[in-house]
């Protein structure tokens, strides 16, 4: 094949089959910079993550100090508050203490295998959203946590579990009771 034919063949390939270039990352970053509000940047990056995970991570790691506050605290807290208004395809599973029997089927419904998941982030949102809400406590709460830990350990045995924004007393108690059994950590460590 001549170099002209090779070049034409490469140009005709769909974008997803061509190697990621630094030009693509630079162009995407410039588009991101056009947004003034961090929430708009968060939505843009979230949509990029859905479309092209490789490009998402290239842009994120290339500008980590600048973008970490956009994809994590404080913007992610705002995203949680605006979740219903800004809804897009969810990358999450929402679990209820009233339906503990749905924990395992909900996780299985993701269609992911044991090697597909490296990190699971779970939150009871007590530190962010729980200030004005009655909290579930006691046996029901512990049963949900135990079912979640058991199901994730079986379905995704290599995944690290991160407890995000749990209240300090629950986070410490869960960590102390389970750190030998599961690969878990939380914000308080």
Secondary structure as UniProt FT lines:
FT   HELIX           3..12
FT   HELIX           15..17
FT   HELIX           22..33
FT   HELIX           38..51
FT   HELIX           53..62
FT   HELIX           64..71
FT   TURN            73..74
FT   HELIX           75..81
FT   TURN            82..86
FT   HELIX           97..99
FT   TURN            100..101
FT   HELIX           102..108
FT   TURN            109..110
FT   TURN            114..115
FT   STRAND          119..122
FT   TURN            126..129
FT   HELIX           130..132
FT   HELIX           138..155
FT   TURN            157..158
FT   STRAND          160..163
FT   HELIX           168..178
FT   TURN            179..181
FT   STRAND          184..186
FT   TURN            187..188
//
